[in-house]
Amino acid sequence: MKDSGQFLYFEDGVDLVTIIKCTCFYRRGKSHNHLSDYIMPTTFELKQQIDDHKLLIDATSPVMLSTLANGKVVRSLEGLPSEGPVLYVGYHMLLGFELAPMVSQLLKERNIHLRGLAHPMLFVNNQDALVDTQMFDKYKIMGGVPVSNFNIYKLLSLKSHVLLYPGGVREALHRKGEEYKLFWPEQPEFVRVASKFGAKIVPFGVVGEDDIFDVRFSPLSSVNLLFSMLARSIVSMIMDDESQIVLDGNDQKNIPILKDLMAEATKQAGNLREGDESELGNQDCYFPGLLPKIPGRFYYYFGKPIETAGREQELKDKQKAQEFYLQVKSEVEECIAYLKMKRESDPYRNLLPRVLYQASHGFSSEIPTFEL
């Protein structure tokens, strides 16, 4: 391991069980299976994950709303089903910033362990990769599974709580001006498998990424423009507390070095939507250039669970399945629109009021938000 001394296993933060699990050496068969060979995180691993994301959670003071059976919106996760199978379907923030607060809060408040479906590139231990693959260990520890039709089928058959982002990589690596836009496939891919097992579908929306970074600049044409833009961005950030996505995928394609790196990263990752002529098929892998801003707040809204039990035969009809799929997508969009509207009336949306509130009420106190 990097930055470790001779007495590796005596060092704080090093756990042999975690290493074995993350390198996929633990297996019951000839090869590792992310479903049958998965072991729940240990107390040490859970604490480590919470500690690793404590700064993000504290800085964004997430507000989580859910919908009860009678349609009432409450500030808690009371409206989420306790028993599986459940399929959570929603919007993917840039770089998946919403994941850590959401996964940890569901586990803490409702003892719900989400099994997230993720791009297979997160599970490849490739020493020739352009990035340090250890940064993806957290997904393996917390139960992430490579997305595939078989894995969705198997997880729902096991009555799991499954997290699915239909927009996938394209949504998580969206470009400037595309925040809160859904990039879902045209076909209702998850509807039939959900109905087969009578899974409840929970549509959800999240907002807050634009309170961490903002977008202003058009595509670049040279490295000189890059440095000029960075300088202007830093000055702007100092002057008005705003920040920018300095380099999105379109920008990086205009810089030869970054263009080559992006092409290689995309090749290594593989395109799950290859052949898709829609915008969803444009799955370039890159790391956007970001400048942080004084953090705002994250907001989550879980809509009313949608029942599929008893509708398997009905949803075998293509038109009925498509209508159901568009209903789920529409409800995700409504969740996002609701949060974008309501956060405008949150007196604690900005960091300073939240810090002052906790200074006077205790740093473990729950910070108020807008009226429901």
C-alpha positions in Angstrom: 0.0 0.0 0.0 1.1 3.5 -0.8 2.5 5.7 2.0 2.8 2.7 4.4 5.8 1.7 6.4 7.3 -1.7 7.3 4.7 -2.6 9.9 1.7 -2.3 7.7 -0.9 -4.1 9.9 0.0 -2.1 13.0 -0.9 1.2 11.4 -4.1 3.0 12.1 -6.6 2.9 9.2 -5.3 -0.4 7.8 -7.5 -3.4 8.1 -6.7 -6.8 6.5 -10.3 -7.8 6.1 -11.0 -4.6 4.1 -8.0 -5.1 1.9 -9.1 -8.7 1.1 -12.6 -7.6 0.3 -11.6 -4.6 -1.9 -9.2 -6.6 -3.9 -11.8 -9.3 -4.5 -9.6 -12.1 -3.1 -12.5 -13.3 -1.0 -14.7 -15.6 -3.0 -16.7 -18.8 -2.7 -16.1 -20.0 -6.3 -13.5 -19.8 -9.0 -14.1 -16.1 -9.5 -15.4 -13.3 -7.3 -19.1 -12.6 -7.4 -20.2 -9.2 -6.2 -23.6 -10.6 -5.1 -22.9 -14.0 -3.4 -19.4 -13.0 -2.1 -20.5 -9.7 -0.6 -19.9 -9.2 3.1 -21.6 -6.5 5.0 -19.3 -3.7 6.2 -17.7 -4.0 9.6 -18.0 -1.4 12.3 -14.5 -0.2 11.5 -15.4 0.1 7.8 -18.6 2.0 8.5 -16.9 4.4 10.8 -14.2 5.0 8.2 -16.7 5.7 5.5 -18.6 8.2 7.7 -15.3 9.9 8.8 -14.2 10.1 5.1 -17.4 12.0 4.2 -18.0 13.9 7.4 -16.7 17.2 5.9 -19.1 17.0 3.0 -22.1 16.1 5.2 -21.4 18.8 7.7 -20.7 21.4 5.1 -23.9 20.7 3.1 -26.3 20.0 6.1 -28.6 17.7 4.0 -32.3 18.1 4.2 -34.1 14.8 3.5 -37.8 14.6 2.8 -40.1 11.6 2.1 -43.7 11.0 1.3 -46.1 9.0 3.5 -48.8 6.7 2.2 -51.4 9.5 2.5 -49.3 11.8 0.4 -48.0 14.0 3.3 -44.4 15.2 2.9 -42.3 14.9 6.0 -38.8 15.8 7.0 -37.6 12.3 7.7 -37.2 9.0 5.8 -40.4 7.6 7.4 -42.1 7.3 4.0 -39.6 4.8 2.7 -40.7 1.1 2.6 -39.0 -1.0 5.3 -39.3 -4.3 3.4 -37.8 -5.0 0.0 -37.7 -5.4 -2.8 -37.5 -1.7 -3.4 -36.0 0.1 -6.4 -34.8 3.7 -5.8 -34.7 5.6 -9.1 -33.5 9.2 -9.4 -31.2 11.9 -10.6 -27.4 11.6 -10.4 -25.5 14.8 -9.3 -22.2 15.7 -10.9 -19.6 13.2 -9.7 -22.2 11.5 -7.5 -21.8 14.0 -4.7 -25.3 13.1 -3.3 -24.3 9.4 -2.6 -22.5 9.6 0.7 -25.0 11.6 2.6 -27.9 9.6 1.2 -26.5 6.1 1.8 -25.3 6.9 5.3 -28.5 8.6 6.4 -30.7 5.7 5.1 -28.5 3.3 7.1 -28.5 5.5 10.2 -32.2 6.4 10.3 -33.9 3.4 8.8 -31.3 0.7 8.8 -31.8 0.4 5.1 -28.7 -0.9 3.3 -28.7 0.4 -0.3 -27.1 -1.8 -3.0 -26.1 0.6 -5.7 -25.8 -0.3 -9.3 -22.7 1.3 -10.7 -20.5 1.4 -13.8 -18.3 -1.8 -14.1 -15.2 0.4 -14.3 -15.5 1.0 -10.6 -14.9 -2.7 -9.9 -11.8 -3.3 -12.1 -8.5 -3.7 -10.3 -6.3 -2.4 -13.1 -2.8 -1.2 -12.2 -2.5 0.4 -15.6 -5.6 2.6 -15.0 -5.2 6.3 -15.4 -6.6 6.8 -11.8 -5.8 5.1 -8.5 -8.5 2.4 -8.4 -8.4 2.4 -4.5 -10.6 5.5 -4.7 -13.4 3.2 -5.7 -13.0 0.8 -2.8 -15.8 2.6 -0.9 -18.3 1.4 -3.5 -17.3 -2.2 -3.0 -17.4 -1.9 0.8 -20.8 -0.4 0.8 -22.3 -3.0 -1.5 -22.0 -1.5 -4.9 -22.7 -3.9 -7.8 -21.8 -3.6 -11.5 -24.9 -2.6 -13.4 -26.4 -5.3 -15.6 -29.8 -6.8 -16.2 -28.8 -10.0 -14.4 -27.6 -8.1 -11.2 -30.8 -6.0 -11.1 -32.8 -9.2 -11.4 -30.8 -11.0 -8.7 -30.9 -8.1 -6.2 -34.7 -7.7 -6.5 -35.1 -11.4 -6.2 -33.2 -11.2 -2.9 -35.6 -8.4 -1.7 -32.9 -5.9 -1.6 -33.1 -2.1 -1.5 -31.6 -1.2 -4.9 -30.3 2.1 -6.1 -30.5 2.8 -9.9 -29.5 5.8 -11.9 -30.9 5.4 -15.4 -28.8 8.4 -16.6 -25.6 6.7 -15.4 -22.3 8.1 -16.4 -23.8 10.6 -18.9 -25.7 12.2 -16.0 -23.0 12.0 -13.4 -20.5 13.7 -15.9 -22.9 16.2 -17.4 -21.7 19.3 -19.2 -22.2 23.0 -18.5 -25.8 24.0 -18.4 -27.0 20.4 -18.0 -27.5 20.4 -14.2 -30.8 18.7 -13.2 -31.4 17.4 -16.7 -32.3 13.7 -16.9 -30.5 11.6 -19.5 -32.6 8.5 -19.4 -32.9 5.8 -22.1 -36.0 5.8 -24.2 -36.8 2.2 -23.4 -38.4 1.3 -20.0 -35.5 -0.9 -18.9 -36.3 -1.5 -15.3 -40.1 -1.6 -15.4 -40.7 -5.3 -16.2 -38.0 -6.7 -13.9 -39.5 -4.5 -11.0 -43.0 -5.8 -11.7 -41.8 -9.4 -11.9 -40.9 -9.2 -8.2 -43.6 -6.8 -7.1 -40.9 -4.2 -6.2 -41.9 -0.8 -4.9 -40.3 2.0 -7.0 -39.3 5.1 -5.1 -38.6 8.1 -7.4 -36.4 10.8 -5.9 -34.7 14.1 -6.7 -31.7 15.8 -5.3 -30.5 19.4 -5.7 -27.6 21.4 -4.4 -24.7 20.9 -6.9 -25.2 24.4 -8.3 -24.6 25.7 -4.7 -21.2 24.1 -4.9 -20.2 25.0 -8.4 -21.6 27.3 -11.1 -21.1 27.4 -14.9 -20.1 30.4 -16.9 -17.5 29.7 -19.6 -17.8 28.5 -23.1 -15.5 25.8 -24.7 -11.8 26.4 -24.8 -9.6 26.5 -27.9 -6.1 26.6 -26.4 -4.0 26.1 -23.2 -3.5 29.8 -23.1 -7.2 30.3 -22.8 -7.3 27.7 -20.0 -4.9 29.6 -17.8 -6.6 32.9 -18.6 -9.9 31.3 -17.6 -8.6 29.9 -14.4 -7.3 33.3 -13.4 -10.6 34.9 -14.0 -12.4 32.1 -12.2 -10.2 32.6 -9.1 -10.7 36.3 -9.0 -14.5 35.9 -9.5 -14.6 33.3 -6.7 -12.9 35.7 -4.3 -15.1 38.6 -5.4 -18.5 37.1 -5.3 -18.2 33.7 -3.6 -19.2 31.9 -6.8 -17.4 29.0 -8.4 -17.3 27.4 -11.8 -17.0 24.1 -13.7 -13.9 25.3 -15.3 -13.5 22.4 -17.7 -16.2 20.1 -18.8 -16.0 17.3 -21.4 -16.5 19.7 -24.4 -13.8 22.0 -23.1 -11.3 19.2 -22.6 -11.8 17.9 -26.2 -10.3 21.2 -27.4 -7.1 20.7 -25.4 -4.9 18.0 -27.1 -3.4 16.5 -23.9 -6.7 16.3 -22.1 -8.4 15.1 -25.2 -6.0 12.1 -25.4 -6.4 11.4 -21.7 -10.2 11.5 -22.0 -10.2 9.2 -25.0 -7.9 6.7 -23.1 -10.1 6.9 -20.0 -13.3 6.3 -22.0 -11.6 3.3 -23.8 -10.6 1.8 -20.4 -14.0 2.3 -18.9 -16.0 1.0 -21.8 -19.3 2.5 -23.1 -22.3 0.6 -21.8 -24.5 2.6 -24.3 -22.3 2.0 -27.3 -24.5 2.2 -30.4 -27.1 4.4 -28.7 -27.5 7.3 -31.1 -29.2 9.5 -28.4 -27.3 11.8 -26.1 -27.1 9.0 -23.6 -24.6 7.2 -25.8 -22.2 10.1 -25.4 -20.4 8.6 -22.3 -17.0 10.3 -22.3 -15.1 9.6 -19.1 -13.3 12.6 -17.8 -12.8 14.5 -14.5 -14.3 18.0 -14.7 -12.2 21.0 -13.7 -14.0 22.5 -10.7 -13.5 25.5 -8.4 -15.3 25.2 -5.1 -17.5 27.8 -3.6 -18.7 28.4 -0.1 -21.1 25.4 0.2 -24.9 25.8 0.1 -27.1 22.9 1.1 -28.2 19.5 -0.3 -31.9 18.7 -0.5 -33.3 15.2 -1.1 -37.0 14.4 -1.8 -38.2 10.8 -2.0 -41.6 10.7 -3.7 -44.5 8.3 -2.8 -43.5 4.7 -3.5 -45.1 3.3 -6.6 -46.5 -0.2 -6.4 -45.9 -2.8 -9.1 -47.2 -5.8 -7.2 -50.0 -7.5 -9.2 -49.1 -5.6 -12.4 -46.7 -8.0 -14.0 -49.1 -9.1 -16.8 -50.2 -5.5 -17.4 -46.7 -4.2 -17.7 -45.7 -6.9 -20.2 -47.5 -4.7 -22.7 -45.0 -2.4 -24.3 -47.2 0.6 -24.3 -48.3 0.2 -20.7 -44.7 -0.3 -19.6 -43.7 2.9 -21.5 -46.4 4.9 -19.8 -45.4 3.6 -16.4 -41.8 4.4 -17.2 -42.6 8.0 -18.2 -44.7 8.4 -15.0 -41.6 7.5 -12.9 -39.4 9.8 -14.9 -42.0 12.6 -14.5 -42.2 12.1 -10.8 -38.4 12.4 -10.5 -38.5 15.7 -12.5 -41.3 16.9 -10.2 -39.2 16.1 -7.1 -36.3 18.1 -8.5 -38.6 21.1 -9.4 -40.2 21.0 -5.9 -36.8 21.2 -4.2 -35.5 23.9 -6.5 -38.6 26.0 -5.7 -38.7 25.3 -1.9 -35.0 25.9 -1.2 -35.5 29.6 -2.2 -37.4 30.1 1.0 -34.9 28.2 3.2 -33.3 30.8 5.5 -30.5 28.3 6.2 -29.6 27.6 2.6 -26.3 29.4 3.0 -23.4 28.3 5.2 -23.1 31.3 7.6 -26.7 31.1 9.0 -26.2 27.4 9.6 -23.0 27.9 11.5 -24.6 30.6 13.6 -27.6 28.4 14.4 -25.5 25.5 15.6 -23.2 27.8 17.5 -26.2 28.9 19.6 -28.1 25.6 19.6 -25.3 23.1 19.8 -23.4 21.5 16.9 -25.4 18.3 17.0 -28.7 20.1 16.7 -30.8 19.7 13.5 -30.8 22.8 11.4 -34.3 24.0 10.4 -35.3 24.4 6.7 -38.3 25.7 4.7 -41.8 25.1 5.7 -43.4 21.9 4.2 
